[in-house]
């Protein structure tokens, strides 16, 4: 096998995806790979080389752009006949090659990330969508927020339409700090940075701490947006398995000893995508291990207010006293995704660096939107909104759980979330979720493929199903279609039992 001799030189300044594309291109040009030769599947080659699948996808995309190979959906990627001298000298061939050798390492790492894949589908308007972890459009308080916006302009005048403070609108920062204090945290306004959504908040934090090649501990699986940023930075994500309470402290200890990471990134409440919730004891154990290894913790509290049952638990930030934990939150999931307002609460030495990086990125989040949100909060708009929408989400969650029970075959497993916007489904280990995705999309049903949430190429037998943005009737119809397709593809004669996540997932 020609590509069997391909090895990644980790000491080279040439990015891994360019090494792959360069090797294939050379093999085509010298005739070792003949026209019509089928390249290995991206997942198989990624496993062989020990790289993220997105790295191989980027390499294949570059080869396609250069006209070296051609991809056919459902069939694979094939070498195309080499152009003649006349064809290769045409103007159309040169620009693609020029651009692909000019990109920065940062944009190379972000190529075709899982977050972009999910986002494209979430806003596509196709069929019945269980994709994006978004609130339902019909629940967004359009009129009430419109009145808050009008009041913000009336009170703020031209000043609210000018540049604002990079750290954010001070009254809004105080509202965020007050809410965190009400939940047990020790924090003041001078530690709150308003960001353009939680995604920017995470990017600022990760860029503040991580250089290319640095290690960061993650829960496996984890949020695709975090994986996308790690890929862009060139950081190495070290996945630590968990159980029904999330990341296991004993395995965290091993990962810390072996990898000496710069950060630990976790979602202790309604983890995305598994929906797990860390108990208080588990949270305290995690903090104790992190403190002992002097490793800062980044807590992503994307959905803490979207509780549908059970009791609230203190955040890691509150338990730690804000000394070693950086807390990230957002209004996108619990209120309006288009608002694009999130925040970071951080110790002062970290906070000052985050503000400087924020200033470089965009100078500051929209003062008008921040003022309008502050007015909305002061008028109890958020609390009223949550009282209205949480029963809706609870009904839709229960509808999906009931539909899964009736339509999925015995042996399928799924979580029963006590909060958030989605649930996590796991099928037998050799089930092909990508094939299911294609078949379901043809029948008008979309879901988030499990492998998009993994750093190690696993998760093909899992999927995330969002219940918040679909009506009960859509949930029933969509799950029924998925159940029918899954039954058609259920492995026959094979071992339908699955090893546990801990057995199947090594600590690197």
C-alpha positions as CSV (number, residue, x, y, z in Angstrom):
1,X,0.0,0.0,0.0
2,X,1.6,3.3,-1.1
3,X,0.2,5.4,1.7
4,X,1.3,2.8,4.2
5,X,4.7,4.3,4.1
6,X,3.5,7.8,4.9
7,X,4.6,9.1,8.3
8,X,4.0,12.4,9.9
9,X,7.2,14.3,10.9
10,X,6.1,16.0,14.1
11,X,9.3,18.0,14.3
12,X,8.7,19.6,10.9
13,X,7.4,23.1,10.5
14,X,5.2,21.9,7.7
15,X,1.7,21.3,9.0
16,X,0.5,17.7,9.1
17,X,-2.2,18.2,6.5
18,X,0.4,19.6,4.0
19,X,2.6,16.7,4.6
20,X,-0.2,14.3,3.7
21,X,-1.3,16.3,0.6
22,X,2.3,16.7,-0.5
23,X,3.0,12.9,-0.2
24,X,-0.1,12.0,-2.2
25,X,0.6,14.7,-4.8
26,X,4.2,13.4,-5.3
27,X,2.9,9.8,-5.5
28,X,0.5,10.8,-8.2
29,X,3.1,12.8,-10.1
30,X,5.7,10.0,-10.2
31,X,3.1,7.4,-11.1
32,X,3.0,5.4,-7.8
33,X,-0.7,6.3,-7.5
34,X,-2.4,5.7,-10.8
35,X,-5.6,7.4,-12.1
36,X,-8.6,5.7,-10.6
37,X,-6.8,4.7,-7.4
38,X,-9.1,5.0,-4.4
39,X,-7.5,6.8,-1.4
40,X,-8.1,5.4,2.1
41,X,-11.1,6.7,4.0
42,X,-10.3,9.8,6.0
43,X,-11.1,8.0,9.3
44,X,-8.8,5.0,8.4
45,X,-5.9,7.2,7.3
46,X,-6.3,9.4,10.4
47,X,-6.1,6.4,12.6
48,X,-3.1,5.1,10.7
49,X,-1.2,8.4,11.1
50,X,-2.4,9.3,14.6
51,X,-3.9,12.6,13.6
52,X,-7.4,14.1,13.9
53,X,-9.7,13.1,11.1
54,X,-10.2,16.8,10.2
55,X,-6.5,17.0,9.3
56,X,-7.0,14.3,6.7
57,X,-10.1,16.0,5.5
58,X,-8.2,19.2,5.0
59,X,-5.5,17.4,3.1
60,X,-8.0,15.7,0.7
61,X,-9.8,19.1,0.3
62,X,-6.5,20.7,-0.8
63,X,-5.9,17.9,-3.3
64,X,-9.4,18.3,-4.7
65,X,-8.9,22.0,-5.1
66,X,-5.7,21.3,-7.0
67,X,-7.4,18.9,-9.3
68,X,-5.3,16.0,-8.1
69,X,-8.2,13.9,-6.8
70,X,-11.9,13.9,-7.0
71,X,-14.4,13.0,-4.2
72,X,-17.7,11.2,-4.8
73,X,-20.2,11.2,-1.9
74,X,-20.8,7.6,-0.7
75,X,-18.0,6.2,-2.9
76,X,-14.7,7.7,-1.8
77,X,-11.8,9.9,-3.1
78,X,-10.1,8.9,-6.3
79,X,-6.9,9.9,-8.2
80,X,-7.8,11.7,-11.4
81,X,-5.8,11.5,-14.7
82,X,-2.8,13.9,-14.7
83,X,-3.4,17.0,-16.9
84,X,-1.4,17.4,-20.1
85,X,1.2,20.2,-20.3
86,X,-1.3,22.4,-22.0
87,X,-4.0,21.8,-19.4
88,X,-1.6,22.3,-16.4
89,X,-0.6,25.7,-17.7
90,X,-4.1,27.1,-17.8
91,X,-4.7,30.0,-15.4
92,X,-7.4,28.2,-13.4
93,X,-5.0,25.7,-11.9
94,X,-2.5,28.1,-10.4
95,X,-4.6,30.2,-8.0
96,X,-5.8,27.2,-5.9
97,X,-2.2,26.0,-5.4
98,X,-1.1,29.5,-4.5
99,X,-3.8,30.0,-1.9
100,X,-3.3,26.6,-0.3
101,X,0.3,27.3,0.3
102,X,-0.4,30.8,1.7
103,X,-2.8,30.0,4.6
104,X,-1.7,30.6,8.2
105,X,-1.4,27.7,10.6
106,X,-4.3,29.0,12.6
107,X,-6.8,28.9,9.7
108,X,-5.4,25.5,8.6
109,X,-6.2,24.0,12.0
110,X,-9.8,25.2,11.8
111,X,-10.5,23.7,8.4
112,X,-13.9,21.9,8.2
113,X,-14.4,21.8,12.0
114,X,-17.2,20.0,13.6
115,X,-18.7,23.2,14.9
116,X,-19.1,24.5,11.3
117,X,-20.6,21.3,10.2
118,X,-23.3,21.5,12.9
119,X,-23.9,25.2,12.4
120,X,-24.4,24.8,8.6
121,X,-27.0,22.2,9.2
122,X,-28.7,24.0,12.1
123,X,-29.4,27.1,10.0
124,X,-30.2,25.2,6.8
125,X,-33.9,25.0,7.4
126,X,-33.9,21.4,6.2
127,X,-36.7,19.0,7.3
128,X,-36.9,17.9,10.9
129,X,-33.8,19.1,12.7
130,X,-32.4,17.6,15.8
131,X,-29.0,19.4,15.1
132,X,-28.2,22.7,16.8
133,X,-28.3,23.1,20.6
134,X,-30.5,26.2,20.2
135,X,-33.7,27.5,21.8
136,X,-36.8,27.1,19.7
137,X,-37.4,30.2,17.5
138,X,-41.0,30.5,18.6
139,X,-39.9,30.9,22.3
140,X,-37.7,33.9,21.6
141,X,-39.2,37.0,23.3
142,X,-39.1,39.2,20.2
143,X,-41.6,41.9,21.3
144,X,-40.3,42.2,24.8
145,X,-36.7,42.4,23.7
146,X,-37.7,44.9,21.0
147,X,-39.1,47.2,23.7
148,X,-35.8,46.8,25.7
149,X,-33.9,47.8,22.5
150,X,-36.0,50.9,22.0
151,X,-35.6,51.9,25.6
152,X,-31.8,51.4,25.3
153,X,-31.6,53.7,22.3
154,X,-33.9,56.3,23.9
155,X,-31.8,56.4,27.1
156,X,-28.4,55.9,25.5
157,X,-28.7,58.1,22.5
158,X,-25.7,58.4,20.2
159,X,-23.4,57.3,22.9
160,X,-24.8,53.8,22.9
161,X,-24.2,53.6,19.2
162,X,-20.5,54.6,19.5
163,X,-17.6,52.5,20.7
164,X,-17.8,51.1,24.2
165,X,-15.5,49.8,26.8
166,X,-13.7,46.6,25.7
167,X,-14.5,44.9,29.0
168,X,-18.2,45.5,28.4
169,X,-21.1,47.7,29.5
170,X,-20.5,48.2,33.2
171,X,-24.1,47.8,34.4
172,X,-24.4,44.5,32.5
173,X,-21.2,43.3,34.0
174,X,-22.5,44.1,37.4
175,X,-25.7,42.2,36.7
176,X,-23.7,39.1,35.7
177,X,-21.5,39.4,38.7
178,X,-24.5,39.8,41.0
179,X,-26.1,36.6,39.5
180,X,-22.9,34.7,40.1
181,X,-22.7,35.9,43.7
182,X,-26.3,34.8,44.2
183,X,-25.2,31.4,43.2
184,X,-22.4,31.3,45.8
185,X,-19.4,32.8,43.8
186,X,-17.0,35.4,45.1
187,X,-16.7,37.8,42.2
188,X,-16.9,41.5,41.4
189,X,-17.6,43.5,38.3
190,X,-13.8,44.0,37.7
191,X,-13.5,40.3,37.0
192,X,-16.3,40.1,34.3
193,X,-15.5,40.4,30.6
194,X,-18.4,40.5,28.2
195,X,-17.8,38.6,25.0
196,X,-19.4,38.0,21.6
197,X,-20.9,34.7,22.7
198,X,-19.4,31.8,24.7
199,X,-17.5,30.7,21.6
200,X,-15.4,33.9,21.7
201,X,-15.1,33.5,25.4
202,X,-13.6,30.1,25.0
203,X,-11.3,31.2,22.2
204,X,-9.9,34.1,24.3
205,X,-9.2,31.8,27.2
206,X,-7.6,29.1,25.2
207,X,-5.5,31.6,23.2
208,X,-4.4,33.2,26.4
209,X,-2.9,29.9,27.8
210,X,-2.2,27.6,24.9
211,X,0.6,27.6,22.3
212,X,1.0,25.2,19.4
213,X,1.8,21.7,20.8
214,X,0.5,22.4,24.3
215,X,-1.8,19.8,25.9
216,X,-5.2,20.5,27.3
217,X,-7.4,18.0,29.2
218,X,-10.9,17.5,27.9
219,X,-13.8,15.3,28.7
220,X,-14.2,12.7,25.9
221,X,-16.6,13.4,24.1
222,X,-16.8,17.2,24.4
223,X,-18.1,20.4,22.8
224,X,-17.2,20.7,19.1
225,X,-16.6,24.4,19.4
226,X,-13.8,23.8,21.9
227,X,-12.2,21.1,19.6
228,X,-12.4,23.6,16.7
229,X,-10.4,26.2,18.7
230,X,-7.8,23.6,19.8
231,X,-7.4,22.6,16.1
232,X,-6.9,26.2,15.1
233,X,-4.3,26.9,17.8
234,X,-2.6,23.6,17.3
235,X,-3.1,22.4,20.8
236,X,-3.3,18.7,21.7
237,X,-6.6,17.6,23.2
238,X,-6.1,14.8,25.7
239,X,-9.5,13.0,26.2
240,X,-10.3,11.6,29.6
241,X,-13.3,9.2,29.8
242,X,-16.1,9.6,32.3
243,X,-19.0,7.8,33.8
244,X,-22.6,9.0,34.5
245,X,-21.2,11.8,36.6
246,X,-18.8,13.0,34.0
247,X,-15.0,13.1,34.0
248,X,-13.4,10.6,36.4
249,X,-10.9,12.1,38.9
250,X,-8.7,8.9,39.0
251,X,-8.2,9.0,35.2
252,X,-7.7,12.7,35.4
253,X,-4.8,12.1,37.8
254,X,-3.2,9.8,35.3
255,X,-3.7,12.2,32.4
256,X,-2.2,15.1,34.4
257,X,0.9,13.0,35.4
258,X,1.5,11.8,31.8
259,X,0.8,15.0,29.8
260,X,1.5,18.0,32.1
261,X,-1.3,20.0,30.4
262,X,-1.8,23.8,30.5
263,X,-5.5,23.6,31.2
264,X,-8.5,21.4,32.1
265,X,-11.7,22.1,30.1
266,X,-14.9,20.7,31.6
267,X,-18.7,21.2,31.5
268,X,-19.9,20.0,34.9
269,X,-23.6,20.8,34.3
270,X,-25.5,19.2,31.4
271,X,-22.3,18.3,29.6
272,X,-22.4,18.8,25.9
273,X,-23.0,16.2,24.3
274,X,-23.5,13.5,27.0
275,X,-25.8,15.7,29.3
276,X,-24.0,14.3,32.4
277,X,-24.1,16.3,35.6
278,X,-21.2,16.1,38.1
279,X,-22.3,15.6,41.7
280,X,-20.9,18.0,44.3
281,X,-18.4,15.4,45.6
282,X,-17.1,14.8,42.1
283,X,-16.7,18.5,41.6
284,X,-14.7,18.8,44.8
285,X,-12.6,15.9,43.8
286,X,-11.8,17.4,40.4
287,X,-10.8,20.7,42.0
288,X,-8.6,19.0,44.5
289,X,-6.7,17.0,41.8
290,X,-6.4,20.2,39.6
291,X,-5.0,22.2,42.6
292,X,-2.5,19.6,43.5
293,X,-1.2,19.6,39.9
294,X,-1.4,23.4,39.7
295,X,-3.5,23.1,36.6
296,X,-6.1,25.8,35.9
297,X,-9.7,24.7,35.2
298,X,-11.9,26.3,32.5
299,X,-15.6,25.7,33.4
300,X,-18.1,26.0,30.6
301,X,-21.5,26.7,32.2
302,X,-23.4,26.9,28.9
303,X,-26.8,25.8,30.3
304,X,-26.8,26.0,34.1
305,X,-30.2,27.9,34.1
306,X,-31.9,25.3,31.8
307,X,-32.6,22.9,34.6
308,X,-35.7,20.7,34.0
309,X,-35.5,18.7,37.3
310,X,-33.4,17.9,40.3
311,X,-31.5,20.4,42.5
312,X,-29.0,23.1,41.5
313,X,-25.4,22.5,42.3
314,X,-22.7,25.0,43.0
315,X,-20.4,25.8,40.1
316,X,-16.7,24.9,40.2
317,X,-16.1,28.6,40.2
318,X,-18.1,29.0,43.3
319,X,-16.6,26.0,45.1
320,X,-13.1,27.1,44.3
321,X,-13.7,30.8,45.3
322,X,-12.6,31.9,41.8
323,X,-8.9,31.3,42.5
324,X,-8.0,28.5,40.0
325,X,-11.2,28.3,37.9
326,X,-12.1,30.5,34.9
327,X,-15.9,30.5,34.4
328,X,-17.5,30.9,31.0
329,X,-21.3,31.6,30.4
330,X,-23.7,32.7,27.7
331,X,-27.1,34.1,27.1
332,X,-27.4,32.4,23.8
333,X,-28.8,29.0,24.9
334,X,-31.1,30.3,27.6
335,X,-32.4,33.3,25.8
336,X,-31.5,34.2,22.2
337,X,-28.6,32.7,20.1
338,X,-28.5,35.7,17.8
339,X,-27.8,38.0,20.7
340,X,-24.2,36.8,20.8
341,X,-23.5,37.8,24.3
342,X,-21.4,35.7,26.7
343,X,-19.0,36.4,29.5
344,X,-15.8,35.2,31.3
345,X,-15.3,35.5,35.0
346,X,-11.6,35.1,35.8
347,X,-9.0,35.9,38.5
348,X,-7.4,39.4,38.0
349,X,-4.1,38.3,36.5
350,X,-5.9,36.3,33.9
351,X,-8.7,38.9,33.4
352,X,-6.3,41.7,32.3
353,X,-4.8,39.5,29.6
354,X,-8.2,38.5,28.4
355,X,-9.3,42.1,28.0
356,X,-6.2,42.9,26.0
357,X,-6.8,40.0,23.6
358,X,-10.4,41.0,23.3
359,X,-9.3,44.5,22.3
360,X,-7.2,43.0,19.5
361,X,-10.0,40.8,18.3
362,X,-13.0,43.3,18.0
363,X,-12.5,46.2,20.4
364,X,-15.6,45.2,22.3
365,X,-19.1,43.6,22.0
366,X,-21.9,45.8,20.7
367,X,-22.8,48.5,23.4
368,X,-26.4,48.7,22.0
369,X,-27.0,45.0,22.5
370,X,-25.4,45.0,25.9
371,X,-27.5,48.0,27.1
372,X,-30.7,46.4,25.7
373,X,-29.9,43.1,27.4
374,X,-29.3,45.0,30.7
375,X,-32.7,46.7,30.4
376,X,-34.3,43.3,29.7
377,X,-32.7,41.8,32.8
378,X,-33.6,44.7,35.0
379,X,-37.2,44.3,33.9
380,X,-37.1,40.6,34.9
381,X,-37.2,39.5,31.3
382,X,-34.9,36.5,31.7
383,X,-36.6,35.1,34.8
384,X,-40.0,35.5,33.1
385,X,-38.7,33.9,29.9
386,X,-37.3,30.9,31.8
387,X,-40.6,30.3,33.6
388,X,-42.3,30.2,30.3
389,X,-39.9,28.0,28.3
390,X,-38.7,25.4,30.7
391,X,-42.1,23.6,30.8
392,X,-42.0,23.6,27.0
393,X,-38.5,22.0,26.9
394,X,-39.5,19.6,29.6
395,X,-42.5,18.5,27.5
396,X,-40.3,18.1,24.4
397,X,-37.7,16.1,26.3
398,X,-40.3,13.7,27.6
399,X,-41.8,13.4,24.1
400,X,-38.4,12.4,22.7
401,X,-37.7,10.0,25.5
402,X,-41.1,8.3,25.0
403,X,-40.6,8.2,21.2
404,X,-37.1,6.7,21.6
405,X,-38.5,4.0,23.9
406,X,-41.1,3.0,21.3
407,X,-39.1,3.3,18.1
408,X,-35.5,2.4,18.8
409,X,-34.6,-1.3,19.0
410,X,-33.6,-3.1,22.2
411,X,-29.9,-2.5,23.0
412,X,-29.9,1.2,22.0
413,X,-29.0,3.4,24.9
414,X,-29.7,7.1,25.6
415,X,-29.4,9.6,28.4
416,X,-32.3,11.0,30.4
417,X,-31.2,14.6,30.9
418,X,-32.3,16.7,33.8
419,X,-31.5,19.9,31.9
420,X,-30.2,21.4,28.7
421,X,-31.5,21.1,25.2
422,X,-30.6,17.6,23.9
423,X,-29.9,14.0,24.7
424,X,-27.2,11.5,23.7
425,X,-27.9,8.2,22.0
426,X,-25.4,5.3,21.7
427,X,-25.8,2.3,19.4
428,X,-23.7,-0.9,19.1
429,X,-20.0,-0.2,18.7
430,X,-19.8,-1.2,15.0
431,X,-22.8,0.8,13.9
432,X,-22.1,3.2,11.1
433,X,-23.6,6.6,12.2
434,X,-22.4,8.3,9.1
435,X,-24.4,6.0,6.9
436,X,-27.4,6.5,9.1
437,X,-26.9,10.3,8.8
438,X,-26.9,10.2,5.0
439,X,-30.0,7.9,4.9
440,X,-31.9,10.1,7.5
441,X,-31.1,13.3,5.7
442,X,-32.6,11.8,2.5
443,X,-35.8,11.2,4.5
444,X,-35.8,14.8,5.9
445,X,-34.3,14.2,9.4
446,X,-31.1,15.7,10.6
447,X,-29.0,14.9,13.7
448,X,-25.5,15.7,15.1
449,X,-23.1,12.8,14.3
450,X,-21.3,11.6,17.4
451,X,-17.8,11.6,16.0
452,X,-18.0,15.4,15.7
453,X,-17.7,15.6,19.5
454,X,-14.7,13.3,19.8
455,X,-11.0,14.2,19.5
456,X,-9.9,10.7,18.8
457,X,-12.0,9.6,15.8
458,X,-14.4,7.6,17.9
459,X,-18.2,8.1,18.4
460,X,-19.3,6.9,15.1
461,X,-22.0,4.8,16.8
462,X,-23.5,7.7,18.7
463,X,-25.6,10.8,17.9
464,X,-26.8,13.9,19.7
465,X,-30.6,14.7,19.3
466,X,-31.8,18.2,20.2
467,X,-35.4,18.3,21.4
468,X,-35.7,22.0,22.2
469,X,-36.2,23.4,18.7
470,X,-38.6,20.7,17.3
471,X,-42.3,20.5,18.0
472,X,-43.7,17.4,19.7
473,X,-45.2,16.2,16.4
474,X,-41.8,16.7,14.6
475,X,-40.1,14.8,17.4
476,X,-42.5,11.9,17.1
477,X,-42.1,11.8,13.3
478,X,-38.4,12.3,13.3
479,X,-37.6,9.6,15.9
480,X,-39.9,7.2,14.1
481,X,-37.9,7.6,10.9
482,X,-34.6,7.2,12.7
483,X,-35.9,4.1,14.5
484,X,-36.9,2.5,11.1
485,X,-33.6,3.3,9.6
486,X,-31.7,2.0,12.6
487,X,-33.6,-1.3,12.6
488,X,-32.7,-1.7,8.9
489,X,-29.0,-1.3,9.6
490,X,-28.8,-3.1,13.0
491,X,-25.7,-5.4,12.9
492,X,-26.7,-9.0,12.3
493,X,-24.7,-11.8,13.8
494,X,-22.1,-9.5,15.3
495,X,-21.5,-8.7,19.0
496,X,-24.0,-6.0,19.8
497,X,-22.5,-5.6,23.3
498,X,-20.3,-2.5,23.8
499,X,-17.2,-2.1,25.9
500,X,-17.5,0.6,28.4
501,X,-16.1,4.1,27.4
502,X,-13.3,3.6,29.9
503,X,-12.3,0.2,28.4
504,X,-12.5,1.5,24.8
505,X,-10.8,4.9,25.3
506,X,-7.1,5.1,26.1
507,X,-5.4,7.9,28.1
508,X,-2.6,9.4,26.0
